[in-house]
Amino acid sequence: MRPRYKFSNERTAAELRSSLKQALSSDANWPLQYKDTHGHLIFSYKKKDRHTWSPEMDLNLEEQAEGGTLIRVLIGPAAGIWTFFMFLYTICILIAAGSFVLSYSQYVLNKTIWGFWLLPIAVLGAVAVYLAGLYGKSRAIPQMIFLKKFFDAALPKSVLLEGDLRKV
């Protein structure tokens, strides 16, 4: 759902950080901005180019003992969108669990069992959330490709270690 990659590069993490920041500042046409938080570089779209489904690229640069740097790349929705979708899935799961508990309680008490009618609501809710996620992913694909192109332009000698570049 969120493409993950690992790259290696022979340069140090400080040099790579500098190259990424320089690439972003040297060309005003890049519609990207970055945040440097807790060892992560998070590249996102500027406000004028951003929409609800715009992805972010999270880079984690780890110095290797044998030299060089391991670059972990995660491209996915903004943290707020990701959290919101997980919240919606949790609500659907809680409705489904509540449906089973309520239905069983009604069964044990020899009452009319109407609690199972909540189960289709939970399933339809989960399907709706899933379809909304697919729609958002389809809207984000061009921007995901752009983020990958920026990475390739800024760090051209990075070697792919893990991940499928066709999954962008």
Secondary structure, DSSP 8 states (H G I E B T S, - for coil): ---EEEEEESS-HHHHHHHHHHHHHH-TT--EEEEEETTEEEEEE-GGG--TT-EEEEEEEEE-TTSSEEEEEEEEE-HHHHHHHHHHHHHHHHHHHHHHHHHHHHHHTT----GGGHHHHHHHHHHHHHHHHHHHHHHHHHHHHHHHHHHHHHSTT-EEEES-GGG-
